[in-house]
Amino acid sequence: MSQIDHTVGDLPKGTEKTTTEEQLRAVTIGERVPLAGPILIADYNQEWPKLFSQEAERIQAALGDRVLLLEHVGSTSVPGLAAKPIIDILLVITDSVDEPAYVPALEAAGYVLRIREPDWYEHRLLKRVDPAINLHVFSPGCPEIDRLLLFRNWLRSNASDRQLYEVTKRKLASQNWKYTQNYADAKTTVVEAILARARGDSSEGDVPG
């Protein structure tokens, strides 16, 4: 499963529901700092798409034609949905394992490599602080790419599941967690139920959105 400290767009990998501290330490580059307080879920902010667009330009300028796909994902990409105020970006490049081909350029643009997951689609996570960005790097053909886009598009078009997801997030965010990943793991059942509905609807046509 994904062991990143917030999961991709708050979206936990559905095959497991608990990530151990040992697993988290194994994939983290640098120190892992426990949460200092409650998880903040902010009301939807119309500035979030603008922040994505600005950051997409920065990434495109840094990497040029190495960018195969660049998408705004996660809760901040869904109009009307409350979210942690961190912009999640999906970046697809030829080979996420080939870090020298892209990490130095992104570091020069202000990013820091924080997560390396060889056992989960060779996922890499880079972060920026100002603005708060989580940049998720995958290679072409990774199933997580389609999963992220399906989840985003479904929530954009389905008001009832969008409301369900927001209520779930707010309820869980009010509890005490050591790491944000623990909060994300707790959402797995609801996330998988929403994805099941999204897959059922999209099986007869294009993904909604």
Contacts in CASP RR format, 6 or more apart in sequence:
PFRMAT RR
TARGET T0000
AUTHOR 0000-0000-0000
METHOD contacts of the structure
MODEL  1
MSQIDHTVGDLPKGTEKTTTEEQLRAVTIGERVPLAGPILIADYNQEWPK
LFSQEAERIQAALGDRVLLLEHVGSTSVPGLAAKPIIDILLVITDSVDEP
AYVPALEAAGYVLRIREPDWYEHRLLKRVDPAINLHVFSPGCPEIDRLLL
FRNWLRSNASDRQLYEVTKRKLASQNWKYTQNYADAKTTVVEAILARARG
DSSEGDVPG
1 12 0 8 1.000
1 13 0 8 1.000
1 14 0 8 1.000
1 15 0 8 1.000
1 16 0 8 1.000
1 19 0 8 1.000
1 120 0 8 1.000
2 8 0 8 1.000
2 12 0 8 1.000
2 13 0 8 1.000
2 117 0 8 1.000
2 120 0 8 1.000
2 123 0 8 1.000
2 144 0 8 1.000
3 19 0 8 1.000
3 23 0 8 1.000
3 24 0 8 1.000
3 26 0 8 1.000
3 27 0 8 1.000
3 115 0 8 1.000
3 117 0 8 1.000
3 120 0 8 1.000
3 181 0 8 1.000
4 27 0 8 1.000
4 115 0 8 1.000
4 117 0 8 1.000
4 123 0 8 1.000
4 125 0 8 1.000
4 136 0 8 1.000
4 181 0 8 1.000
5 24 0 8 1.000
5 28 0 8 1.000
5 32 0 8 1.000
5 114 0 8 1.000
5 115 0 8 1.000
5 125 0 8 1.000
5 179 0 8 1.000
5 180 0 8 1.000
5 181 0 8 1.000
6 84 0 8 1.000
6 86 0 8 1.000
6 134 0 8 1.000
6 180 0 8 1.000
6 181 0 8 1.000
6 184 0 8 1.000
7 13 0 8 1.000
7 181 0 8 1.000
7 184 0 8 1.000
8 73 0 8 1.000
8 74 0 8 1.000
8 88 0 8 1.000
8 90 0 8 1.000
8 123 0 8 1.000
8 134 0 8 1.000
8 136 0 8 1.000
8 144 0 8 1.000
8 148 0 8 1.000
9 73 0 8 1.000
9 74 0 8 1.000
9 75 0 8 1.000
9 88 0 8 1.000
9 134 0 8 1.000
9 148 0 8 1.000
10 74 0 8 1.000
10 75 0 8 1.000
10 83 0 8 1.000
10 84 0 8 1.000
10 88 0 8 1.000
10 169 0 8 1.000
10 184 0 8 1.000
10 187 0 8 1.000
11 74 0 8 1.000
11 147 0 8 1.000
11 148 0 8 1.000
11 151 0 8 1.000
11 184 0 8 1.000
11 191 0 8 1.000
12 184 0 8 1.000
12 185 0 8 1.000
12 187 0 8 1.000
12 188 0 8 1.000
12 191 0 8 1.000
13 120 0 8 1.000
13 144 0 8 1.000
14 188 0 8 1.000
14 191 0 8 1.000
14 192 0 8 1.000
16 185 0 8 1.000
17 185 0 8 1.000
17 186 0 8 1.000
17 188 0 8 1.000
17 189 0 8 1.000
18 185 0 8 1.000
19 181 0 8 1.000
19 182 0 8 1.000
19 185 0 8 1.000
21 178 0 8 1.000
21 179 0 8 1.000
24 32 0 8 1.000
24 179 0 8 1.000
24 181 0 8 1.000
25 32 0 8 1.000
27 115 0 8 1.000
27 116 0 8 1.000
27 117 0 8 1.000
28 114 0 8 1.000
28 115 0 8 1.000
29 113 0 8 1.000
29 114 0 8 1.000
29 115 0 8 1.000
29 116 0 8 1.000
30 114 0 8 1.000
32 179 0 8 1.000
34 178 0 8 1.000
34 179 0 8 1.000
35 177 0 8 1.000
35 178 0 8 1.000
35 179 0 8 1.000
35 180 0 8 1.000
38 173 0 8 1.000
38 174 0 8 1.000
38 176 0 8 1.000
39 84 0 8 1.000
39 172 0 8 1.000
39 173 0 8 1.000
39 177 0 8 1.000
39 180 0 8 1.000
39 183 0 8 1.000
40 84 0 8 1.000
40 85 0 8 1.000
40 173 0 8 1.000
41 82 0 8 1.000
41 83 0 8 1.000
41 84 0 8 1.000
41 169 0 8 1.000
41 170 0 8 1.000
41 173 0 8 1.000
42 82 0 8 1.000
42 83 0 8 1.000
42 84 0 8 1.000
42 85 0 8 1.000
43 82 0 8 1.000
44 78 0 8 1.000
44 79 0 8 1.000
44 80 0 8 1.000
44 81 0 8 1.000
44 82 0 8 1.000
44 83 0 8 1.000
45 76 0 8 1.000
45 85 0 8 1.000
48 76 0 8 1.000
48 77 0 8 1.000
48 83 0 8 1.000
48 85 0 8 1.000
48 87 0 8 1.000
49 72 0 8 1.000
49 77 0 8 1.000
51 87 0 8 1.000
51 131 0 8 1.000
51 133 0 8 1.000
52 72 0 8 1.000
52 76 0 8 1.000
52 77 0 8 1.000
52 87 0 8 1.000
52 89 0 8 1.000
54 131 0 8 1.000
55 87 0 8 1.000
55 89 0 8 1.000
55 128 0 8 1.000
55 131 0 8 1.000
55 133 0 8 1.000
56 70 0 8 1.000
56 72 0 8 1.000
56 89 0 8 1.000
58 109 0 8 1.000
59 67 0 8 1.000
59 70 0 8 1.000
59 89 0 8 1.000
59 91 0 8 1.000
59 106 0 8 1.000
59 109 0 8 1.000
59 135 0 8 1.000
60 67 0 8 1.000
60 70 0 8 1.000
61 109 0 8 1.000
62 105 0 8 1.000
62 106 0 8 1.000
62 108 0 8 1.000
62 109 0 8 1.000
63 93 0 8 1.000
63 102 0 8 1.000
63 105 0 8 1.000
63 106 0 8 1.000
66 93 0 8 1.000
66 94 0 8 1.000
66 101 0 8 1.000
66 102 0 8 1.000
67 91 0 8 1.000
67 92 0 8 1.000
67 93 0 8 1.000
68 92 0 8 1.000
68 93 0 8 1.000
68 94 0 8 1.000
68 140 0 8 1.000
69 90 0 8 1.000
69 91 0 8 1.000
69 92 0 8 1.000
69 145 0 8 1.000
70 89 0 8 1.000
70 90 0 8 1.000
70 91 0 8 1.000
70 92 0 8 1.000
71 77 0 8 1.000
71 89 0 8 1.000
71 90 0 8 1.000
71 148 0 8 1.000
71 149 0 8 1.000
71 152 0 8 1.000
72 87 0 8 1.000
72 88 0 8 1.000
72 89 0 8 1.000
72 90 0 8 1.000
72 152 0 8 1.000
73 88 0 8 1.000
73 89 0 8 1.000
73 90 0 8 1.000
73 136 0 8 1.000
73 148 0 8 1.000
73 149 0 8 1.000
73 152 0 8 1.000
74 83 0 8 1.000
74 88 0 8 1.000
74 148 0 8 1.000
74 151 0 8 1.000
74 152 0 8 1.000
75 81 0 8 1.000
75 82 0 8 1.000
75 83 0 8 1.000
75 84 0 8 1.000
75 88 0 8 1.000
75 155 0 8 1.000
75 165 0 8 1.000
75 169 0 8 1.000
76 83 0 8 1.000
76 84 0 8 1.000
76 85 0 8 1.000
76 86 0 8 1.000
76 87 0 8 1.000
76 88 0 8 1.000
77 88 0 8 1.000
77 152 0 8 1.000
77 156 0 8 1.000
78 152 0 8 1.000
78 155 0 8 1.000
78 156 0 8 1.000
78 162 0 8 1.000
79 156 0 8 1.000
80 162 0 8 1.000
81 155 0 8 1.000
81 162 0 8 1.000
81 165 0 8 1.000
81 166 0 8 1.000
82 166 0 8 1.000
82 169 0 8 1.000
82 170 0 8 1.000
83 169 0 8 1.000
84 180 0 8 1.000
85 132 0 8 1.000
86 132 0 8 1.000
86 133 0 8 1.000
86 134 0 8 1.000
87 131 0 8 1.000
87 132 0 8 1.000
87 133 0 8 1.000
87 134 0 8 1.000
88 133 0 8 1.000
88 134 0 8 1.000
88 136 0 8 1.000
89 133 0 8 1.000
89 134 0 8 1.000
89 135 0 8 1.000
89 136 0 8 1.000
90 136 0 8 1.000
90 138 0 8 1.000
90 145 0 8 1.000
90 148 0 8 1.000
90 149 0 8 1.000
91 135 0 8 1.000
91 136 0 8 1.000
91 137 0 8 1.000
91 138 0 8 1.000
92 137 0 8 1.000
92 138 0 8 1.000
92 139 0 8 1.000
92 140 0 8 1.000
92 142 0 8 1.000
92 145 0 8 1.000
93 101 0 8 1.000
93 102 0 8 1.000
93 137 0 8 1.000
93 139 0 8 1.000
94 101 0 8 1.000
94 139 0 8 1.000
94 140 0 8 1.000
95 101 0 8 1.000
95 139 0 8 1.000
96 121 0 8 1.000
96 122 0 8 1.000
96 123 0 8 1.000
96 124 0 8 1.000
96 137 0 8 1.000
96 138 0 8 1.000
96 139 0 8 1.000
97 118 0 8 1.000
97 122 0 8 1.000
97 139 0 8 1.000
99 113 0 8 1.000
99 124 0 8 1.000
102 137 0 8 1.000
103 113 0 8 1.000
103 124 0 8 1.000
103 126 0 8 1.000
106 113 0 8 1.000
106 126 0 8 1.000
106 135 0 8 1.000
107 113 0 8 1.000
110 128 0 8 1.000
111 126 0 8 1.000
111 127 0 8 1.000
111 128 0 8 1.000
111 133 0 8 1.000
111 135 0 8 1.000
112 126 0 8 1.000
112 127 0 8 1.000
112 128 0 8 1.000
113 124 0 8 1.000
113 125 0 8 1.000
113 126 0 8 1.000
114 125 0 8 1.000
114 126 0 8 1.000
114 127 0 8 1.000
115 123 0 8 1.000
115 124 0 8 1.000
115 125 0 8 1.000
116 124 0 8 1.000
117 123 0 8 1.000
117 124 0 8 1.000
117 125 0 8 1.000
121 138 0 8 1.000
121 139 0 8 1.000
121 142 0 8 1.000
121 143 0 8 1.000
121 144 0 8 1.000
122 138 0 8 1.000
122 139 0 8 1.000
123 136 0 8 1.000
123 137 0 8 1.000
123 138 0 8 1.000
123 144 0 8 1.000
124 136 0 8 1.000
124 137 0 8 1.000
125 134 0 8 1.000
125 135 0 8 1.000
125 136 0 8 1.000
125 137 0 8 1.000
126 134 0 8 1.000
126 135 0 8 1.000
126 137 0 8 1.000
127 133 0 8 1.000
127 134 0 8 1.000
127 135 0 8 1.000
128 135 0 8 1.000
138 144 0 8 1.000
138 145 0 8 1.000
147 195 0 8 1.000
149 207 0 8 1.000
150 195 0 8 1.000
150 198 0 8 1.000
150 199 0 8 1.000
150 202 0 8 1.000
150 207 0 8 1.000
151 191 0 8 1.000
151 194 0 8 1.000
151 195 0 8 1.000
151 198 0 8 1.000
153 198 0 8 1.000
153 207 0 8 1.000
153 208 0 8 1.000
153 209 0 8 1.000
154 161 0 8 1.000
154 194 0 8 1.000
154 195 0 8 1.000
154 197 0 8 1.000
154 198 0 8 1.000
154 201 0 8 1.000
154 202 0 8 1.000
154 207 0 8 1.000
154 208 0 8 1.000
154 209 0 8 1.000
155 161 0 8 1.000
155 162 0 8 1.000
155 165 0 8 1.000
155 194 0 8 1.000
156 162 0 8 1.000
156 208 0 8 1.000
156 209 0 8 1.000
157 208 0 8 1.000
157 209 0 8 1.000
158 197 0 8 1.000
158 198 0 8 1.000
158 208 0 8 1.000
161 194 0 8 1.000
161 197 0 8 1.000
161 198 0 8 1.000
164 190 0 8 1.000
164 194 0 8 1.000
165 190 0 8 1.000
165 191 0 8 1.000
165 194 0 8 1.000
168 187 0 8 1.000
168 190 0 8 1.000
169 187 0 8 1.000
172 183 0 8 1.000
172 186 0 8 1.000
172 187 0 8 1.000
173 183 0 8 1.000
175 183 0 8 1.000
175 186 0 8 1.000
177 183 0 8 1.000
177 186 0 8 1.000
198 207 0 8 1.000
198 208 0 8 1.000
201 208 0 8 1.000
202 208 0 8 1.000
END
